[in-house]
Each structure stands twice: as structure tokens, then as C-alpha cells.
Amino acid sequence: MRDAAYAPLAQEIRSNSAPNFLFMHYDAREWQVRNLLLVPRHFLSLSTIMKQNPLRETAQRHGHILCNIMLSQLPMDARIRIVSEGNIVPPDVVRNEWHRYRFLREKRHSERGWTADVLACVRRTRRRVFTAKEFYAEFSKELADLHPINRHVKDKIRQQLQVLRDKGILRFAERGAYRQIRWCPECGHDLILSVPPEGIREPLSCPKCGVSLWA
């Protein structure tokens, strides 16, 4: 999603003063809002904005550097639905999703970025239960590329998995293994008791509203 100038937004992220973002998809013929997403500022980090090349000399503002907000880099939890396919999501659900990750606001931008990036990888894994070893093998290189200054990537991943466990986003399944606690973005239902047994490969759907969470 294209945004404005890179440098001001990057500075706002560093100073924890970035704005919240609303992204709207609407039906122009029907004059109807179809989808409205809220991205809280506490999910934004330098790894979620991409610097573009400077504008060409023929452009009115040549040399100006814009940026894109990489929505695909954000975890599912960061894309809070306010309107979904024309239906208004209950306000209590929106508020609950917002408050679930408010702890990120207290972190410095670098730590916040690590937590959000590890959470994004957790949400992309196809396993409901995964080991730290599996996670390292699948995501260490990607996270190292996102955070090139850090020389101890596995240690940092282990730390962030612990943070997510402490905040109730993950649970220990057994020694060295984690179980995802999937929070339904549609109705707010917590699926920890509804996770099907291992070996079932069908997509996991919310038992309350039917939204597919593993497609």
C-alpha cells in the first residue's frame, strides 16, 4: 500500500508517534463500504515499510523518496476488521483485538519490530503445533534479512517466542514445542479449546462464525 514520504514515517516509527492506519475498500456503484481495516500504530516497524527509489528528474518532486506499507509483512492480528464484506464487526470485538496487543506500545521500535515479525511468521506456519527447531529452519533467514544488524538471530527468535507465550499468544505444547492460540478476526472467539487434533489437514474454521483461519 503506497504511503507518503519515507523519512518522516520512519522517524515517527522510531519515536513511537506513527499514526494508526485505516484501509478502505468500497463499491463505487453502490456507494457502500465493503471492507475497512484498522492497522494499529504499535504494529508498525521499519521492517514493514519499504523505501522506494527516488522520483525521476522529470517528476515535479524529483528526488523525493516515497514508501510502501507492506501489509503482507504484518501478522493477521495487525489487520483488525471493522467492516468485513459489508458487515459491521461488533465494536467489542474490535476493541478486544486492539487491546490484545497494546503491550507492543511499551516497546522500543526495534523490539516491537522483532515481536511483530516473529508473530507474522508464526501466523504463516502451516502447523498448529511447531517446534523451535522447525521455526528456525523455516524463518531464520527471512528474519535475519529483515534485521541485518542482529548477529544472534536464533537467540532473538527464542526470546520473542517466549514473549508471545508470556502474553498468551502461544502456549507450550511440550518441551521445545509451541501451540498457536488463534484469535478469530471476525468474532473474537479464542480457539485454544477448538484446535483439532494433529494430523487433520482441513483448514481450521472458527466454530462460532465459520471464518476460515488456516486457508
Backbone torsions as a table, in degrees:
resi	resn	phi	psi	omega
1	MET	NA	121.9	-176.5
2	ARG	-72.6	135.1	176.6
3	ASP	-118.2	-162.5	-178.0
4	ALA	-91.4	-142.6	-175.1
5	ALA	-65.0	142.7	-178.0
6	TYR	-69.8	-50.3	-170.7
7	ALA	-59.2	-47.0	179.8
8	PRO	-62.2	-40.6	179.8
9	LEU	-67.5	-40.2	178.3
10	ALA	-60.8	-41.0	178.4
11	GLN	-66.3	-39.1	177.8
12	GLU	-64.5	-37.3	177.0
13	ILE	-64.7	-43.4	-179.8
14	ARG	-62.8	-33.9	-176.8
15	SER	-95.7	8.8	179.7
16	ASN	58.7	35.1	180.0
17	SER	-124.4	17.7	178.8
18	ALA	-64.8	151.5	179.2
19	PRO	-78.0	163.0	165.4
20	ASN	-78.5	152.6	-178.7
21	PHE	-118.9	140.8	172.3
22	LEU	-118.0	130.5	178.9
23	PHE	-119.9	124.5	-174.0
24	MET	-118.8	136.3	171.8
25	HIS	-117.4	125.6	-175.5
26	TYR	-133.2	159.5	176.7
27	ASP	-97.0	107.7	-175.1
28	ALA	-67.2	-32.4	-178.2
29	ARG	-72.9	-36.6	-177.8
30	GLU	-95.0	-5.2	-176.0
31	TRP	53.1	50.1	-176.6
32	GLN	-131.3	133.8	173.6
33	VAL	-75.1	122.4	-179.5
34	ARG	-91.7	-45.3	-179.4
35	ASN	-142.1	138.6	176.3
36	LEU	-135.4	117.4	-178.2
37	LEU	-111.2	138.3	174.1
38	LEU	-109.5	126.3	173.4
39	VAL	-111.4	106.4	-179.7
40	PRO	-64.5	145.6	-177.1
41	ARG	-63.7	-24.0	-177.9
42	HIS	-72.2	-6.2	174.5
43	PHE	-93.2	-11.1	-176.4
44	LEU	-80.0	136.4	175.0
45	SER	-144.3	173.3	-178.9
46	LEU	-64.9	-22.8	179.5
47	SER	-78.6	-9.3	-179.7
48	THR	-101.0	0.4	174.8
49	ILE	-120.9	135.2	-176.8
50	MET	-111.2	124.3	178.4
51	LYS	-74.1	131.5	176.7
52	GLN	-91.4	167.0	175.1
53	ASN	-67.9	150.5	177.8
54	PRO	-58.0	147.1	177.7
55	LEU	-62.2	147.0	-177.1
56	ARG	-66.0	162.6	-178.9
57	GLU	-63.1	-23.9	179.9
58	THR	-78.7	-13.0	-179.7
59	ALA	-75.7	153.6	-179.2
60	GLN	-61.9	-36.4	179.7
61	ARG	-113.8	55.2	-175.4
62	HIS	-59.5	143.8	-177.6
63	GLY	86.7	-12.9	-179.8
64	HIS	-68.9	136.6	-177.9
65	ILE	-109.7	115.2	177.7
66	LEU	-95.6	-178.5	178.6
67	CYS	-147.3	162.0	172.9
68	ASN	-113.7	140.3	171.0
69	ILE	-89.5	119.6	-173.8
70	MET	-87.0	86.9	-179.1
71	LEU	-60.3	-33.1	-179.4
72	SER	-67.9	-20.7	179.6
73	GLN	-80.5	-19.1	-178.8
74	LEU	-79.8	147.1	174.6
75	PRO	-66.3	156.5	177.3
76	MET	-52.8	-36.4	-177.0
77	ASP	-62.4	-23.3	-177.9
78	ALA	-80.5	-13.8	-178.5
79	ARG	-102.0	84.4	-174.4
80	ILE	-81.7	122.3	-178.7
81	ARG	-81.6	127.1	172.5
82	ILE	-103.4	-40.6	171.5
83	VAL	-127.0	131.6	-178.7
84	SER	-129.2	115.1	-179.6
85	GLU	50.5	43.4	176.8
86	GLY	84.5	-4.8	-178.6
87	ASN	-105.2	134.4	-179.8
88	ILE	-78.0	126.9	177.3
89	VAL	-76.1	136.0	-179.7
90	PRO	-53.1	134.9	-177.8
91	PRO	-54.7	-36.6	-179.5
92	ASP	-62.6	-34.9	178.2
93	VAL	-66.5	-44.9	179.4
94	VAL	-61.2	-45.5	179.9
95	ARG	-63.9	-40.7	179.4
96	ASN	-62.4	-42.2	178.5
97	GLU	-65.0	-39.0	178.1
98	TRP	-61.2	-50.1	-174.7
99	HIS	-70.8	-22.5	-176.9
100	ARG	-59.2	-31.2	-176.9
101	TYR	-118.4	20.8	179.2
102	ARG	-62.6	-22.1	179.1
103	PHE	-59.0	-23.5	178.8
104	LEU	-64.8	-26.6	-178.1
105	ARG	-64.1	-24.1	-177.0
106	GLU	-86.0	-4.6	-177.8
107	LYS	-94.6	153.1	171.0
108	ARG	-67.6	157.6	-173.1
109	HIS	-58.7	-34.9	-178.8
110	SER	-67.8	-42.9	178.1
111	GLU	-68.9	-39.5	178.9
112	ARG	-61.2	-39.2	178.7
113	GLY	-64.3	-42.2	178.9
114	TRP	-62.6	-46.0	-178.8
115	THR	-61.7	-46.3	-178.5
116	ALA	-65.8	-39.2	-178.8
117	ASP	-69.3	-40.1	177.1
118	VAL	-66.4	-40.4	177.3
119	LEU	-62.1	-40.4	178.1
120	ALA	-60.2	-40.8	178.2
121	CYS	-67.7	-39.9	177.0
122	VAL	-57.5	-45.3	-177.5
123	ARG	-69.2	-20.8	180.0
124	ARG	-88.4	-15.9	-178.8
125	THR	-67.7	145.3	-176.8
126	ARG	-88.1	2.0	-178.1
127	ARG	-106.9	134.9	177.1
128	ARG	-74.2	-31.2	172.4
129	VAL	-121.0	130.5	-178.9
130	PHE	-139.5	154.2	177.5
131	THR	-96.7	159.4	176.3
132	ALA	-60.5	-37.7	179.4
133	LYS	-61.9	-43.7	177.4
134	GLU	-62.9	-40.4	-179.0
135	PHE	-65.7	-42.7	177.5
136	TYR	-58.7	-46.6	-176.7
137	ALA	-62.6	-35.0	-174.6
138	GLU	-86.1	-32.4	-167.9
139	PHE	-126.7	-4.3	-176.7
140	SER	-59.2	-45.7	-177.7
141	LYS	-64.7	-43.7	179.7
142	GLU	-60.5	-44.6	-179.3
143	LEU	-70.4	-33.2	175.5
144	ALA	-65.1	-38.1	177.8
145	ASP	-67.3	-35.1	179.5
146	LEU	-74.0	-26.6	-176.6
147	HIS	-130.6	69.1	-172.1
148	PRO	-66.3	-18.6	-178.2
149	ILE	-74.7	-30.4	-176.7
150	ASN	-75.5	128.2	-178.5
151	ARG	-101.7	0.5	-177.2
152	HIS	-128.2	65.1	-170.8
153	VAL	-64.4	-44.7	-177.9
154	LYS	-64.3	-39.6	177.2
155	ASP	-62.0	-39.9	-179.3
156	LYS	-68.9	-39.9	177.3
157	ILE	-61.4	-46.1	179.9
158	ARG	-59.9	-40.4	177.9
159	GLN	-61.8	-43.8	-176.5
160	GLN	-72.5	-33.6	173.2
161	LEU	-62.4	-36.4	176.4
162	GLN	-65.5	-40.7	177.4
163	VAL	-59.9	-46.3	-179.4
164	LEU	-65.0	-34.2	176.0
165	ARG	-67.6	-44.3	-178.6
166	ASP	-63.1	-29.7	-178.4
167	LYS	-91.6	5.5	175.1
168	GLY	80.9	16.8	178.5
169	ILE	-87.5	-32.1	175.6
170	LEU	-125.0	162.0	170.5
171	ARG	-131.4	150.2	172.1
172	PHE	-69.3	127.4	174.9
173	ALA	-90.8	-38.8	177.6
174	GLU	-166.8	-178.1	-177.7
175	ARG	-59.5	121.8	177.5
176	GLY	77.7	7.2	-177.8
177	ALA	-128.0	148.1	-178.5
178	TYR	-124.6	147.0	174.4
179	ARG	-113.5	132.3	178.0
180	GLN	-72.7	139.6	169.0
181	ILE	-107.5	107.7	-173.0
182	ARG	-94.5	121.0	179.9
183	TRP	-95.4	117.5	-175.4
184	CYS	-66.3	124.1	-178.3
185	PRO	-74.0	-11.2	-175.9
186	GLU	-91.2	-48.3	-173.2
187	CYS	-123.0	-4.0	177.7
188	GLY	83.4	6.4	-178.8
189	HIS	-69.9	131.8	177.6
190	ASP	-88.7	125.0	-169.1
191	LEU	-96.5	12.8	-173.8
192	ILE	-59.4	-33.5	-179.8
193	LEU	-89.8	-3.9	-175.2
194	SER	-110.8	7.8	-179.3
195	VAL	-71.5	125.3	-178.5
196	PRO	-69.6	160.7	179.9
197	PRO	-60.6	156.6	176.7
198	GLU	-60.1	144.6	178.6
199	GLY	101.5	-17.9	176.1
200	ILE	-82.3	121.3	-170.8
201	ARG	-100.2	-7.0	178.8
202	GLU	-65.8	151.3	177.4
203	PRO	-58.4	140.9	178.0
204	LEU	-82.1	126.1	178.7
205	SER	-113.7	149.3	177.5
206	CYS	-65.3	125.4	-178.8
207	PRO	-70.6	-13.0	-178.1
208	LYS	-90.3	-44.6	-175.3
209	CYS	-120.9	-9.2	175.4
210	GLY	86.2	1.1	-180.0
211	VAL	-65.5	132.8	179.2
212	SER	-77.5	128.8	-175.5
213	LEU	-109.6	-10.6	-175.4
214	TRP	-123.9	12.5	-178.5
215	ALA	-65.8	NA	NA
